[in-house]
Amino acid sequence: MTEDILLEARNLTKAFGGLVAVDDVSIKIRKKTMHAIIGPNGAGKTTLFNLLSGVLPPTKGEVYYKGEEITKLPPYKRAHLGIGRTFQITNIFPNLSVMENVRLAAQAKGKDNFKLLRRADDFQQYIDKAEEIIEVVSLKGKELFLARDLAHGEKRKLELGIMLACDPELLLFDEPTAGMSSEQVPELIDIITNIVHNGDRTAILVEHRMDMVMSISDIITVMNQGRILAEGSPGEIASNPQVQIAYLGDLYGELA
Amino acid sequence: MSQTPLKTKKPFFLRFKDERILLILFALMLAFPFVMNLITGSGLNDGITKFWQGQLIIFFIMAVFAMSYDLLIGFGGILSFGHAASFGGGAYTFALLMEHWAPNFIGKYRILIGSLDITEGIVLLIVFLAVVLVSILIGLLFSATSIRLKGAYFAMLTLALGTAMFILVKATDFHEWTGADEGLHGVYVPDWINPTQNRLTIYLISLVFLVVCYLVMKRMVNSPTGRVIIANRENEDRMRMIGYNPVLYRTIAFVSASFFAGLAGALYSIWNTSATPTMVSAVTTVNALIMTILGGMGTLVGPILGAAIMQTISQFFYTWFGARWPLVFGVLFILIVMFLPYGIIGTWRMKRNDIKGGWQKLLRLLSKKEDL
């Protein structure tokens, strides 16, 4: 079932000097699934993310997207292929309006990036698309706010909006709820599941909130010390004794 | 349909609302030599009228140079200490060709349309095309340095490149061509744009040049490309992740800034009928930097205002303070940076509502007192 695989990493290794952050990781992401990657702090989740999105070059190993090797492709080219990502630490354009943040992302794939002598506001299609997306991530009414003036939760939503405006097929969420209060989380989960399921998209999710991971993901990969410890459905993972010892133990025990 | 201000298309005449003040200033500048002539009666090409036209010509040209610097630093977020290389490059390209090539060409060939001799026009056109070409090449050279370096390292490399250009034009090896330390003086310029004989022509050309450059640059920073360049200043990592190649957009910023700077340099060379190493030196870059900071980075109007202030100050401070004027100017500059951190225009745009509100309050208070 190779056509079923959207993204594949083979023997991916990343070493920072002597520290091996990601150690010989092979992972397959199936189409239209919500694939969560969990693991204790320092397990190499974010590094794996950076390897998949092209922010860091791997020391060894390859990455395939739709069967084609993309290991050496810079991030902006991966974005054109349909890989979008969010960041653990909010990463937006702070001094631009919410509208402009999303509009720029919408413009990225278009063919109007090199029109030096036309007015950007005359390209209505990007503005329309941006408005549509701002509604999806429930930031309506804040279009003209500067991004830096938004509340933290709203910035996280804007981050989703920027990613969404690039029309990605594969979404990489790096701790989308980082720094958010528990009351704000359900709304964000709704937005994320809506984006993924209604858009027929595939998502990789790194998250610390176990309740969230267990409820929304189809497959879970558990990482520990740069290696893959286990992989399976939420039920399998929760009942895996190895995982419970290494990581889940207290956290999931509390919830159950 | 939602009604955000972004969606409504302004009627044509309202699009110029922001430029109203500039339009008035343009009209004033256009009328200036003639009004001055009426008042003083000294003749358009004589005495004080001629002198002030000269001062304004320098202002117009330096304003374009400062705006081009603003494209880089204000909109692109690129701090280059070698921008004078483009300015001087334009000036030297113009002066070298006019000195060594144009007289020969004009001596040998005559291009006529009917009985109209357009040789000089064609020569100027070719020379300006060369200026554009050289400016673009210099822009590409500088942008190539920005591919791997960032921040202070990048700034240092631009300084080094700029200084390399400075040393190149001063090199005694090329004395025969460039005049080395002295530069090129008394460069051949066709009579109809000669600043001594026909100052009004060059005045009007410089004024139109400023206005056209301003309008084009303003359009550029609001274009799809310009918006990407601004976003690049804000957050380069995010740019990559949404599918833009930052290097490409930095190159565009460099090349367009260099293009305008080169043209300004060539025009400055016409005005002086010379090209000197000072035009390529870091001092010239720093002048543009000061103008941009004074007026406000990323505003385009700011650098124009900054250039006007610099021109006025260097004129009057010299008569007031003598050779020590840069010292006084330095203190003034520090004060401006301390109290108007975003420059004059930048701070005004941020505090506009506060200032207007304050005025209205004051006026209301005053009018109440009158009632009493």
Interface residues (C-beta under 8 A of the other chain):
Chain A: S53 V55 P74 P75 Y76 K77 A79 H80 G84 R85 F87 N91 I92 F93 P94 N95 L96 M99 E100 R103 L104 A105 Q107 A108 K109 D112 N113 F114 K115 L116 L117 R118 R119 A120 D121 F123 Q124 I127 E131 E143 L144 I162 M163 A165 C166
Chain B: S2 T4 P5 L6 K7 V216 R219 M220 N222 S223 P224 T225 G226 R227 V228 I230 A231 E234 N235 D237 R238 M239 R240 M241 I242 G243 Y244 N245 P246 I252 S256
